[in-house]
Amino acid sequence: MLKKVDVVVFDFDGTLSASDSNLEFYKYCFKHSIRPWLFLPLSLVCLINAVFDYKSIWWREKVRLFMTPKMVKDFVPSVVKLHKQNRFGWAKEIVAKEHDKGNKVILISASPDYLIPHLVSDMKFDAVFCSQMDKEKPYKYKFLCWGRNKVVALDKWAVEHKYIPNVVRAYSDSKNDMPIMEIAKEQVWIDKKTGLRKS
């Protein structure tokens, strides 16, 4: 039997945390390995492609082609430790308050699965969804949790748990999240520079 549940959805980068965790990992790789520099010409081509075809998964994978399982294993703990310092002060408290109201509190992020679960491990989310990466080829997406796919991730979770989700609130900083924001009764837009709610 299906059960109706009230759900609150949070984005992560720019919403609960300043700066982008994906970008921070990318930058960290450049600072601590020669390998990304060898791929720099390809990365520049990919970024040019992104200007004309931002929704494409092609450039997202190719710009990370230098990433190896060893880099992920060696660098992620340091990146997570550094990036946790970028979390907005109110983030953990507001997530806890939403949970205390009896809502199912969900995090849905486009950032990769080797970062996001570690970045929010101390926050009481009922579920965490993010982009799923190939373990052997960490630059390659198995599922890009971005745009419309955030709704897909939520729907899949609901089906698995036999829930009918009533999204009472959704928090985001980006128009890229319009698909998930549009199904929410209340849209909470966050200024990614200040962490404050936009009026």
C-alpha positions as CSV (number, residue, x, y, z in Angstrom):
1,M,0.0,0.0,0.0
2,L,1.3,3.4,-0.9
3,K,2.0,5.9,1.8
4,K,1.9,9.7,1.4
5,V,4.9,11.4,2.9
6,D,5.9,15.1,3.2
7,V,9.3,15.6,1.7
8,V,11.8,18.5,1.8
9,V,14.5,18.5,-0.8
10,F,17.9,20.2,-0.6
11,D,20.5,20.8,-3.2
12,F,24.1,20.9,-1.9
13,D,26.6,23.1,-3.8
14,G,25.7,26.7,-3.5
15,T,22.7,25.9,-1.3
16,L,24.1,24.3,1.8
17,S,27.7,25.0,1.0
18,A,29.6,27.8,-0.6
19,S,31.6,27.0,-3.8
20,D,31.2,23.8,-5.8
21,S,32.6,20.5,-4.5
22,N,33.1,19.2,-8.0
23,L,35.2,22.2,-8.9
24,E,37.1,22.1,-5.7
25,F,38.1,18.5,-6.3
26,Y,39.1,19.4,-9.8
27,K,41.3,22.3,-8.6
28,Y,42.8,20.1,-5.9
29,C,43.9,17.6,-8.5
30,F,45.7,20.3,-10.4
31,K,47.5,21.4,-7.3
32,H,48.7,17.9,-6.3
33,S,49.3,16.0,-9.5
34,I,51.0,16.6,-12.8
35,R,48.5,14.3,-14.6
36,P,45.7,17.0,-15.0
37,W,48.2,19.4,-16.6
38,L,48.9,16.8,-19.3
39,F,45.2,16.8,-20.2
40,L,44.8,20.6,-20.1
41,P,44.4,21.1,-23.8
42,L,41.6,18.6,-23.9
43,S,40.0,20.3,-20.8
44,L,40.1,23.6,-22.6
45,V,38.3,22.2,-25.6
46,C,35.7,20.6,-23.4
47,L,35.0,23.9,-21.6
48,I,34.6,25.6,-25.0
49,N,32.1,22.9,-25.9
50,A,30.3,23.5,-22.6
51,V,29.5,27.1,-23.7
52,F,27.6,25.8,-26.7
53,D,26.1,22.6,-25.3
54,Y,26.0,23.0,-21.5
55,K,23.6,20.0,-21.0
56,S,25.9,17.5,-22.8
57,I,27.4,14.7,-20.7
58,W,30.3,14.5,-23.2
59,W,32.3,17.5,-22.0
60,R,31.6,16.7,-18.4
61,E,33.3,13.3,-18.8
62,K,36.1,14.4,-21.0
63,V,37.1,17.4,-18.8
64,R,37.7,14.8,-16.0
65,L,39.4,12.2,-18.2
66,F,42.6,12.6,-16.1
67,M,41.0,11.2,-13.0
68,T,42.0,7.8,-11.8
69,P,40.7,5.6,-8.9
70,K,44.0,6.2,-7.1
71,M,43.5,10.0,-7.3
72,V,40.0,9.7,-5.9
73,K,41.2,7.5,-3.1
74,D,44.2,9.7,-2.2
75,F,42.6,13.1,-2.6
76,V,39.0,12.8,-1.5
77,P,39.7,12.8,2.3
78,S,41.6,16.1,2.1
79,V,39.1,17.7,-0.3
80,V,36.2,16.7,2.0
81,K,38.0,18.1,5.1
82,L,38.7,21.4,3.3
83,H,35.2,21.7,1.7
84,K,33.3,21.1,4.9
85,Q,34.7,24.4,6.0
86,N,32.6,26.0,3.2
87,R,29.3,24.8,4.6
88,F,27.0,27.7,5.5
89,G,26.5,28.1,9.3
90,W,22.8,27.6,9.2
91,A,22.9,24.4,7.0
92,K,23.0,21.6,9.6
93,E,20.5,23.4,11.9
94,I,17.9,24.0,9.1
95,V,18.2,20.4,7.9
96,A,17.6,19.1,11.5
97,K,14.6,21.4,11.9
98,E,13.0,20.2,8.7
99,H,13.5,16.6,9.9
100,D,12.1,17.4,13.4
101,K,8.9,18.6,11.7
102,G,8.3,15.0,10.6
103,N,9.3,15.6,7.0
104,K,11.5,13.2,5.0
105,V,14.6,15.2,4.3
106,I,16.4,14.4,1.0
107,L,19.6,15.7,-0.5
108,I,19.8,15.6,-4.3
109,S,23.1,16.8,-5.8
110,A,24.8,16.7,-9.2
111,S,28.2,16.3,-7.5
112,P,29.7,12.8,-7.6
113,D,29.2,9.9,-5.2
114,Y,32.8,9.9,-4.1
115,L,32.3,13.4,-2.5
116,I,28.7,14.1,-1.5
117,P,28.0,11.2,1.0
118,H,31.2,12.1,2.9
119,L,30.4,15.9,2.9
120,V,27.0,15.3,4.5
121,S,27.7,12.3,6.7
122,D,27.1,14.3,9.8
123,M,23.7,15.6,8.7
124,K,20.5,13.6,9.2
125,F,19.3,13.1,5.7
126,D,16.8,10.3,5.1
127,A,18.3,9.8,1.7
128,V,21.2,11.2,-0.3
129,F,21.2,11.1,-4.1
130,C,24.1,12.3,-6.3
131,S,25.8,11.5,-9.6
132,Q,26.9,7.9,-9.8
133,M,30.4,7.4,-11.2
134,D,32.1,4.4,-12.6
135,K,34.5,3.2,-9.9
136,E,37.1,2.0,-12.3
137,K,36.7,5.1,-14.5
138,P,35.8,7.9,-12.1
139,Y,35.5,10.5,-14.9
140,K,32.6,8.5,-16.4
141,Y,29.0,8.9,-15.3
142,K,26.7,6.0,-14.7
143,F,23.9,8.4,-13.8
144,L,24.1,12.2,-14.0
145,C,21.9,13.6,-11.2
146,W,21.3,17.0,-12.7
147,G,18.3,18.9,-14.0
148,R,15.4,16.6,-14.7
149,N,17.3,13.6,-13.4
150,K,16.9,14.9,-9.9
151,V,13.2,14.3,-10.2
152,V,14.0,10.9,-11.6
153,A,16.1,10.1,-8.5
154,L,13.3,11.2,-6.2
155,D,10.7,9.2,-8.1
156,K,12.8,6.1,-8.0
157,W,13.3,6.4,-4.2
158,A,9.5,6.9,-3.8
159,V,8.7,3.8,-5.8
160,E,11.2,1.7,-3.9
161,H,9.7,2.8,-0.5
162,K,6.1,2.7,-1.8
163,Y,5.8,6.4,-1.0
164,I,3.7,9.1,-2.6
165,P,6.0,12.1,-2.2
166,N,4.5,15.5,-1.4
167,V,7.3,17.9,-1.8
168,V,6.5,20.7,0.6
169,R,9.7,22.6,0.2
170,A,12.8,22.6,-2.0
171,Y,16.0,24.5,-1.5
172,S,18.4,25.5,-4.3
173,D,20.7,28.2,-5.6
174,S,20.4,27.4,-9.3
175,K,17.9,27.6,-12.1
176,N,19.2,24.2,-13.3
177,D,17.1,22.8,-10.5
178,M,13.8,24.1,-11.9
179,P,12.5,20.6,-12.5
180,I,12.7,19.7,-8.8
181,M,11.7,23.2,-7.7
182,E,8.6,23.2,-9.8
183,I,7.1,20.2,-8.0
184,A,7.6,21.8,-4.6
185,K,4.8,23.8,-2.9
186,E,7.4,26.2,-1.6
187,Q,10.6,27.2,-3.5
188,V,13.5,28.5,-1.3
189,W,16.1,30.2,-3.4
190,I,19.5,30.6,-1.8
191,D,22.2,33.2,-2.7
192,K,25.3,31.0,-3.2
193,K,27.6,33.9,-2.4
194,T,26.1,34.8,1.0
195,G,24.1,31.7,1.9
196,L,21.1,33.9,2.6
197,R,17.6,33.3,1.3
198,K,16.8,35.4,-1.7
199,S,13.8,37.7,-1.3
